[in-house]
Amino acid sequence: MSQSGDRVVRAGFIGVGNFVAGNHLPNIAASKLWQVAAVCDLDEAARGRAVERYAPLYETADYRRLLADPGIDAIVLGVQHQHHLPFIREIAAAGKHMLVEKPMTVDDAESRQVVEAVRAANVKLMVGFNRRFAPLAVEAKRVFHQRNRGKQALITYRAVDDRFFWPDYAFDPKRGGGKIMCECCHFFDFLHWFLEAEPVRVFCEGYREDQNVVSLRFDDGSIGSIISGGNGSVAFPKERMEVFCDRTTMVLDQMLWMQLEGYEDAGDRVGSWEKDPFPNVGTDGTPHERHRAKLGHWLKHGIQPEDFARKAYYGSFPKADLGHFAEIEAFARAILADTPSPCDEVAGARATACSTAAIRSMEAGYVPVAVRREEYLPG
Ligand SMILES: NC(=O)c1ccc[n+]([C@@H]2O[C@H](COP(=O)([O-])OP(=O)(O)OC[C@H]3O[C@@H](n4cnc5c(N)ncnc54)[C@H](O)[C@@H]3O)[C@@H](O)[C@H]2O)c1
């Protein structure tokens, strides 16, 4: 991509706050497929931290400088999602590809505009639904479909942690949109991707800010539930998926441990750590027990006061491989080979449609709400 012909994607970052500074910046800096070309943030301190660690070619507070720069191939958009739409439109109009953090949009009208803008400009958009790229999730999907393709599944995804560790904007319906918007979008996308089925109906019991139980029906007859909340402990592994289908059981524990029963392709699998700051803690027991021991240790000894003040834990948190690195490499390969985005604007629109359907379900007095492609995609 670069003019010297060295086949890397030159990234310009707009917004290098908590998430991007802890994930995309270090991953893109470590990838041979990318180059950290330019960093933009309104916050001088955030910019300073990025410059010190990743030495971009330049820094700026003016994102339009990146859009006008022919030396930038793709933008990594890390501003809070309630502000995505105008940026996405401008980035597309500038002819740049973009990695947009999740959720891509906050309602269906925004989604239709994004899909139109991206298609009109013929650029690639990738949404940051990283769990699709977690190595153990990829293996789980392979094993599931080899045995169960075309069969109806019953699937649950539980993700509960402690909201005290989240930034406040996430829970504000007017800003982050609540956890149903900020986080459940991940699981709507993940279940669609895993089952290869379209969500057609959503029912949600819970609250806009936090604490939701969502039921989903898919077009292949599969049914799913998502349990999402912030009233648990961060010292316990947050996520667990269970899939039941035609006398098989699959459990995926935090992308670290896959347990199987009823599959010919038998044998449990163990995932890997993306970041393990405590290799000497939790060395015995099951992957779940090891993970739990590391989280407990982090909670007692691993949190730095300055991280706590900024609610920025990505540098210190013991983290299973949730696919963040594979995600950015998959996008670079799509750009370099000119193939479709591996998690495109339609995926972003679909997940937002499920979140907004769940919100409508609650607001209408807890009723089922249909999810229709013709409502979240342009005609
Ligand atoms: N994939 C995941 O698992 C995951 C996890 C957490 C957050 N996220 C997403 O990442 C995105 C960022 O969230 P965050 O919590 O890191 O937010 P944040 O507030 O920490 O960071 C946003 C940054 O954007 C900067 N910014 C705002 N307007 C700007 C402008 N006009 N020009 C340049 N910079 C500007 C801010 O100064 C700030 O540094 C959100 O969409 C969020 O939902 C994804």
The ligand as a Gaussian input file, in Angstrom:
#p B3LYP/6-31G(d) Opt

LIG

0 1
 N      -14.091000      -3.601000      21.323000
 C      -14.188000      -3.450000      22.633000
 O      -14.169000      -4.418000      23.358000
 C      -14.332000      -2.063000      23.236000
 C      -14.130000      -1.881000      24.599000
 C      -14.264000      -0.588000      25.116000
 C      -14.627000       0.473000      24.304000
 N      -14.859000       0.250000      22.975000
 C      -15.295000       1.336000      22.095000
 O      -14.191000       2.177000      21.805000
 C      -14.644000       3.518000      21.553000
 C      -13.870000       4.481000      22.443000
 O      -14.207000       4.226000      23.795000
 P      -13.254000       4.698000      25.004000
 O      -13.931000       4.222000      26.248000
 O      -11.849000       4.343000      24.745000
 O      -13.447000       6.284000      24.900000
 P      -12.501000       7.432000      25.470000
 O      -13.383000       8.557000      25.856000
 O      -11.543000       6.879000      26.484000
 O      -11.638000       7.843000      24.182000
 C      -12.158000       8.637000      23.139000
 C      -11.058000       9.575000      22.692000
 O      -11.503000      10.290000      21.542000
 C      -10.985000      11.611000      21.630000
 N      -11.759000      12.520000      20.771000
 C      -13.052000      12.913000      20.915000
 N      -13.395000      13.773000      19.914000
 C      -12.299000      13.889000      19.108000
 C      -12.012000      14.628000      17.921000
 N      -12.915000      15.436000      17.341000
 N      -10.773000      14.513000      17.374000
 C       -9.832000      13.724000      17.946000
 N      -10.052000      12.999000      19.091000
 C      -11.260000      13.096000      19.658000
 C      -11.121000      11.941000      23.112000
 O      -10.293000      13.039000      23.486000
 C      -10.698000      10.624000      23.761000
 O       -9.311000      10.574000      24.035000
 C      -16.168000       3.493000      21.836000
 O      -16.872000       3.348000      20.627000
 C      -16.337000       2.259000      22.702000
 O      -17.626000       1.707000      22.661000
 C      -14.682000      -0.991000      22.434000

